[in-house]
Amino acid sequence: MAHETGAEAATGAEATLAEQGRAALARHTWGEALEKLTQADAEGQLMPPDLDAFADAAWWNGRLEQAIELRERAYAAATRAGQPEVATMVAIKLARDNIYRSSDTLAGAWLQRAERLLDGVEENRGHGWLAVTAAFRAGVTGDVDRSLSEAIKAEGIGARTGDRDLAAMAQAEHGFALIAGGSVAEGLALVDEASVTAVGGELEPETAGGICCTAIGACTTLGDWARAADWTDAQDRWCKREGIAGYPGMCRLYRSEIKELRGRWLEAEAEAQQASVELAGFIPAAAGLALYRIGEIRLRRGDLVQAEEALTRAHGLGAHVEPALSLLRLAQGRVQAAAEGIRDAIERPPRTPNWHSPPGSALYRMPLLRAQVEIALAGEDEATARAALEQLESIAERFAGAAITATTTGARGLLQLHTGQPGEAIRSFRDAVDVWTDLDAPYDAARARLGLAEALASGGQTDRAAMELHAARSAFEQLGAALELRRADEIGATLGVQPDDARTADAATREVRTFAFTDIVDSTRLGEALGDAAWRAVLRRHDETVRSVVAEHGGEVVKHTGDGFFLAFGDPARAIEAMVALQRRLEEHRAREGFAPAVRIGVHAAEASRSGTDYLGTGVSLAARISGAANGSEILVSRATLDAARRSFPVTAERTLELKGISTPTEVVGIRW
């Protein structure tokens, strides 16, 4: 829905603040537009279309609630001024924005209001935007037939009125509805064509961004990771070219999912952390989806406590937390709770959208059914596992994507292995290994390989089983998949196969990173003084602050160390900037709330061995030792690291440290923050 740009050329001292703000919108300088229009509003300069432009500026700055409030004002002003066309388009935008914040009742009411305004009016673009928004709403709530019919209607209106934005958006919604209905090839062709139009610069940014997100969401739902990566890269280039800052949260979220699939878990979690920050005030449900991604990654790493914390926060934002939550319960040994949770998720899908596939749809149920097979077999419930597999196979026949096929084949192998059919299980797991390997999905390939090892052992092929077990274990070691690594060792023990240290040592790779260690000063004393409940609240706030700052600066949380964190960054400047930002954020908490713990920090850049999600080496140890030597609220950086930074930082005193386990003295510098 393109905003009006009648004041695009208004610049200079002769232009009003409102005209300057609208001109900034046309240039895609969202921050300047918001600033100018805020000033104009304070001076009473804004007419109804200007209020809608003001809402657009807030929207592009990630302030969805403010945008909705401004559009409500714009609608009321347009109604009072007798401007039905403006009121209609504002009502349609209000419907869309309420879909984004999962307020379906309000979205439906605004669509109904727009429909009444258009009743009896000759067909125009407003009718088309009403239809395409109704298609969007129906799609995210699971009414595929309605979504398809409304999208087709909107396409026709777009063609007849010559509205390129409307026609392209309707084409994308048409394609997505076809995909959801099982016509995958036909739907993808439409989505691809609309996306080419979007990234080609032919459309308004608002429309183009929405089309790209539709394309990437469709691809990730289908497990078409290569296509998803292509469109993610194309959207990224478009964002940079157009100076777009409103959609990167979604871009980052999709990048996180692709990196998770490819085993780059630290990078994936950092992307998801940043996405959760960017989306918090824009699309809260999508921010919850970013937290879900974090929870799933932590579960795969075996960090069950932090996984549950992330999933709990995701649930609080209205995100769907299955199947990860039930798989977490299974990992905790709570098989009955896992079985009940996954059954409830399948039988009673949530009413809120998950931004990938409609709740209750076949694509939505697919990962839930795969988890149900695993959970049911753990609880010796063969009948439930078999029923879930039958549904999975039906979905695979209908959609036929590579990842969907591999998921189904692996689940079939689990059931075959459990029911004493090792020959059939061997064939199923081999097929799954091949597909996941082709998709460059090392975790999924290793899990299938582990099943293959069990099947081979059950079939008496112990030598081949040992080979597959070694390959799976090496992959889990490199990924840092603690739970699966433990399971591999348990299977190895039953086969009499011991871990091969020579093999797993090769999994470590050498990388140059800037490492930072943080530690709360006097944490034991503070905990005793505050009491358990208050101290837990302090730690929770502290942890959220650290993770947010690290995400904002592109860093990685390598591990949580109890009262602190082990962090990694791509270069010294980003690491120091992040630690300065952290100390300032904590100081703001003290000024605003009266208390925040003092945190000492050590920073050092070095080459280290990366094994899975961890880093090892003397450089890591040196960073930890520097942190231990810092005073309260101090940032200590090794002199060599500061010299290697791209920019200068104000410093306090320099000193030389004799550190335990380090043979030579270490020159360090305090950073004035």
Buried (B, 14 or more C-beta within 10 A) or exposed (E): BBBBEEBBEBEEEEBBBBBBBBBBBBEBBBEBBBBBBBBBBEEEBBBBBBBBBBBBBBBBBBBBEBBBEBBBBBBBBBBEEEBBBBBBBBBBBBBBBBBBBBBBEBBBBBBEBBBEBBEEEEEBBBBBBBBBBBBBBBBBBBBBEBBBBBBBBBBBBBBBBEBBBBBBBBBBBBBBBBBBBBBBEBBBEBBBBBBBBBBEEEBBBBBBBBBBBBBBBBBBBBBBBEBBBBBBBBBBEBBEEBEBBBBBBBBBBBBBBBBBBBBBBBBBBBBBBBBBBBBBBBBBBBBBBBBBBBBBBBBBBBBBEBBBBBBEBBBEBBBBBBBBBBBBBBBEEBBEBBBBBBBEBBEEBBEBBBBBBBBBBBBBBBBBBBBBBBBBBBBEBEEBBBBBBEBBBEBBEBBEBBBBBBBBBBBBBBBBBBEEBBEBBBBBBBBBBBBBBEBBBBBBBBBBBBBBBBBBBBBEBBEBBBBBBBBBBBBBBBBBBBBBBEBBBEBBEEBEBEBBEEEBEEBBEEBEBBBBBBBBBEBEEBBEEBEEEEBEEBBEBBBEBBBBBBBBBBBBBBBBEEBBBBBBBBBBBBBBBBBBBBBEBBEEBEEEEEEBBBBBBBBBBBEBBBBBBBBEBBBBBBBBBBBBBBEEBBBBBBBBBBEEBEEEBEBEEEBEBEBEEBEEEBBBBBBEB
